[in-house]
């Protein structure tokens, strides 16, 4: 039969291991959540899609005012 102090020491070691594992899991969960959040927000403000800068430039060019009508 094991001594009371041996059982107590083993129980404390097991609890310490469970705490360490829980902390490691929490850190991994936070890192995963941060990666997902960084994928969701755009890296460059105002660009919702690759090529949207080109699209807006072409739209601005197409909507520019034309030449003034000539008066005769």
N, CA, C and O of each residue as an XYZ file, in Angstrom:
288
protein
N       0.831     -1.172      0.000
C       0.000      0.000      0.000
C       0.887      1.251      0.000
O       1.939      1.293      0.638
N       0.426      2.263     -0.736
C       1.216      3.488     -0.840
C       0.950      4.384      0.362
O      -0.130      4.379      0.952
N       1.958      5.136      0.691
C       1.834      6.087      1.788
C       0.934      7.252      1.377
O       0.799      7.558      0.192
N       0.334      7.885      2.352
C      -0.561      9.015      2.105
C       0.192     10.148      1.408
O      -0.346     10.775      0.496
N       1.431     10.416      1.829
C       2.201     11.516      1.240
C       2.548     11.231     -0.214
O       2.617     12.161     -1.017
N       2.767      9.965     -0.573
C       3.076      9.597     -1.954
C       1.861      9.830     -2.841
O       1.976     10.371     -3.941
N       0.707      9.419     -2.355
C      -0.536      9.611     -3.107
C      -0.813     11.105     -3.270
O      -1.225     11.556     -4.339
N      -0.586     11.863     -2.204
C      -0.806     13.303     -2.268
C       0.149     13.954     -3.275
O      -0.266     14.819     -4.047
N       1.402     13.554     -3.275
C       2.387     14.116     -4.200
C       2.026     13.776     -5.655
O       2.139     14.622     -6.542
N       1.594     12.543     -5.886
C       1.189     12.154     -7.235
C      -0.037     12.950     -7.685
O      -0.120     13.367     -8.840
N      -0.989     13.159     -6.770
C      -2.178     13.947     -7.094
C      -1.822     15.381     -7.425
O      -2.385     15.952     -8.359
N      -0.911     15.973     -6.692
C      -0.484     17.347     -6.957
C       0.242     17.440     -8.295
O       0.045     18.400     -9.041
N       1.073     16.458     -8.602
C       1.778     16.447     -9.881
C       0.776     16.330    -11.034
O       0.925     16.984    -12.066
N      -0.227     15.505    -10.847
C      -1.244     15.339    -11.888
C      -2.027     16.639    -12.093
O      -2.293     17.032    -13.229
N      -2.393     17.302    -10.997
C      -3.095     18.582    -11.106
C      -2.229     19.629    -11.809
O      -2.725     20.401    -12.629
N      -0.954     19.650    -11.489
C      -0.045     20.604    -12.142
C       0.028     20.325    -13.646
O       0.046     21.251    -14.457
N       0.069     19.049    -14.004
C       0.106     18.685    -15.433
C      -1.195     19.097    -16.132
O      -1.168     19.577    -17.265
N      -2.329     18.908    -15.455
C      -3.614     19.324    -16.034
C      -3.671     20.842    -16.224
O      -4.181     21.320    -17.237
N      -3.152     21.596    -15.258
C      -3.128     23.061    -15.390
C      -2.253     23.486    -16.558
O      -2.626     24.366    -17.335
N      -1.084     22.858    -16.681
C      -0.178     23.181    -17.788
C      -0.833     22.877    -19.124
O      -0.736     23.674    -20.057
N      -1.494     21.744    -19.225
C      -2.170     21.375    -20.461
C      -3.303     22.352    -20.783
O      -3.492     22.716    -21.944
N      -4.052     22.776    -19.775
C      -5.144     23.730    -19.996
C      -4.598     25.073    -20.477
O      -5.183     25.709    -21.354
N      -3.472     25.499    -19.898
C      -2.865     26.760    -20.321
C      -2.380     26.657    -21.767
O      -2.560     27.587    -22.553
N      -1.769     25.534    -22.112
C      -1.281     25.321    -23.482
C      -2.443     25.318    -24.473
O      -2.342     25.886    -25.561
N      -3.552     24.671    -24.089
C      -4.736     24.654    -24.949
C      -5.316     26.048    -25.136
O      -5.736     26.406    -26.236
N      -5.340     26.839    -24.061
C      -5.871     28.198    -24.156
C      -5.010     29.063    -25.070
O      -5.535     29.852    -25.855
N      -3.692     28.918    -24.972
C      -2.797     29.682    -25.848
C      -2.975     29.275    -27.307
O      -2.988     30.130    -28.192
N      -3.113     27.986    -27.559
C      -3.318     27.514    -28.926
C      -4.651     28.025    -29.472
O      -4.738     28.413    -30.637
N      -5.689     28.025    -28.634
C      -6.998     28.525    -29.058
C      -6.929     30.016    -29.383
O      -7.506     30.461    -30.376
N      -6.232     30.785    -28.559
C      -6.096     32.228    -28.800
C      -5.309     32.489    -30.081
O      -5.650     33.397    -30.840
N      -4.269     31.710    -30.329
C      -3.485     31.885    -31.557
C      -4.318     31.555    -32.786
O      -4.239     32.251    -33.799
N      -5.114     30.501    -32.701
C      -5.982     30.122    -33.817
C      -7.015     31.214    -34.089
O      -7.293     31.542    -35.243
N      -7.576     31.770    -33.028
C      -8.577     32.827    -33.176
C      -7.942     34.085    -33.778
O      -8.565     34.755    -34.601
N      -6.722     34.408    -33.379
C      -6.032     35.580    -33.926
C      -5.730     35.379    -35.410
O      -5.851     36.314    -36.201
N      -5.336     34.156    -35.789
C      -5.080     33.884    -37.215
C      -6.348     34.052    -38.030
O      -6.319     34.632    -39.115
N      -7.470     33.544    -37.511
C      -8.744     33.688    -38.233
C      -9.139     35.145    -38.365
O      -9.611     35.572    -39.419
N      -8.949     35.910    -37.302
C      -9.306     37.329    -37.332
C      -8.436     38.088    -38.323
O      -8.918     38.988    -39.011
N      -7.159     37.731    -38.401
C      -6.281     38.450    -39.338
C      -6.615     38.089    -40.783
O      -6.400     38.894    -41.689
N      -7.140     36.884    -41.003
C      -7.550     36.521    -42.367
C      -8.815     37.246    -42.770
O      -9.017     37.535    -43.950
N      -9.691     37.551    -41.783
C     -10.967     38.189    -42.088
C     -10.825     39.655    -42.448
O     -11.525     40.135    -43.340
N      -9.935     40.384    -41.778
C      -9.844     41.818    -42.058
C      -8.859     42.067    -43.203
O      -7.828     41.400    -43.290
N      -9.173     43.020    -44.076
C      -8.291     43.271    -45.217
C      -6.972     43.875    -44.765
O      -6.923     44.646    -43.806
N      -5.916     43.520    -45.459
C      -4.593     44.029    -45.121
C      -4.448     45.489    -45.530
O      -3.806     46.267    -44.824
N      -5.034     45.870    -46.655
C      -4.954     47.238    -47.141
C      -6.345     47.847    -47.076
O      -7.283     47.314    -47.668
N      -6.489     48.960    -46.362
C      -7.824     49.537    -46.237
C      -8.368     49.991    -47.585
O      -7.644     50.563    -48.401
N      -9.626     49.732    -47.802
C     -10.264     50.157    -49.038
C     -10.179     49.147    -50.156
O     -10.777     49.354    -51.212
N      -9.457     48.063    -49.959
C      -9.385     47.075    -51.031
C     -10.162     45.842    -50.608
O      -9.688     45.038    -49.805
N     -11.339     45.704    -51.149
C     -12.157     44.562    -50.789
C     -11.791     43.325    -51.574
O     -12.086     42.206    -51.154
N     -11.156     43.517    -52.701
C     -10.868     42.410    -53.593
C      -9.613     42.747    -54.383
O      -9.384     43.920    -54.681
N      -8.790     41.758    -54.734
C      -7.633     42.074    -55.563
C      -8.094     42.629    -56.907
O      -8.947     42.030    -57.561
N      -7.560     43.726    -57.312
C      -7.956     44.323    -58.573
C      -8.985     45.413    -58.422
O      -9.359     46.052    -59.405
N      -9.459     45.643    -57.182
C     -10.473     46.677    -57.000
C      -9.878     48.062    -57.246
O     -10.605     48.986    -57.610
N      -8.582     48.217    -57.054
C      -7.926     49.488    -57.352
C      -7.964     49.793    -58.830
O      -8.195     50.935    -59.226
N      -7.739     48.790    -59.644
C      -7.784     48.960    -61.100
C      -9.206     49.296    -61.527
O      -9.432     50.181    -62.353
N     -10.162     48.571    -60.946
C     -11.559     48.815    -61.285
C     -11.980     50.238    -60.958
O     -12.653     50.886    -61.758
N     -11.587     50.728    -59.784
C     -11.972     52.089    -59.407
C     -11.265     53.115    -60.287
O     -11.837     54.164    -60.583
N     -10.032     52.835    -60.712
C      -9.323     53.763    -61.603
C     -10.019     53.829    -62.968
O     -10.180     54.911    -63.533
N     -10.426     52.683    -63.489
C     -11.113     52.662    -64.789
C     -12.465     53.364    -64.670
O     -12.863     54.098    -65.574
N     -13.169     53.144    -63.568
C     -14.464     53.806    -63.368
C     -14.284     55.320    -63.296
O     -15.057     56.064    -63.899
N     -13.281     55.777    -62.572
C     -13.025     57.218    -62.479
C     -12.667     57.784    -63.848
O     -13.094     58.884    -64.201
N     -11.890     57.040    -64.611
C     -11.497     57.498    -65.954
C     -12.729     57.579    -66.856
O     -12.863     58.524    -67.634
N     -13.627     56.601    -66.760
C     -14.812     56.569    -67.616
C     -15.795     57.672    -67.238
O     -16.535     58.147    -68.100
N     -15.822     58.089    -65.989
C     -16.775     59.106    -65.538
C     -16.200     60.519    -65.581
O     -16.861     61.466    -65.155
N     -14.996     60.670    -66.082
C     -14.417     62.005    -66.125
C     -15.223     62.886    -67.076
O     -15.840     62.389    -68.018
N     -15.216     64.180    -66.830
C     -15.989     65.068    -67.707
C     -15.376     65.106    -69.099
O     -14.157     65.116    -69.268
N     -16.245     65.127    -70.070
C     -15.776     65.194    -71.460
C     -15.373     66.608    -71.839
O     -15.464     67.521    -71.018
N     -14.931     66.797    -73.064
C     -14.550     68.144    -73.505
C     -15.779     69.059    -73.589
O     -16.897     68.608    -73.836
N     -15.540     70.314    -73.381
C     -16.647     71.289    -73.456
C     -17.159     71.370    -74.880
O     -16.378     71.301    -75.829
N     -18.474     71.516    -75.036
C     -19.001     71.601    -76.400
C     -18.510     72.894    -77.069
O     -18.424     73.950    -76.442
N     -18.195     72.768    -78.358
C     -17.689     73.930    -79.101
C     -18.861     74.836    -79.468
O     -19.927     74.362    -79.862
N     -18.655     76.116    -79.337
C     -19.704     77.061    -79.731
C     -19.352     77.632    -81.084
O     -18.209     78.029    -81.309
N     -20.313     77.682    -81.991
C     -20.058     78.174    -83.339
C     -20.632     79.538    -83.532
O     -20.511     80.111    -84.615
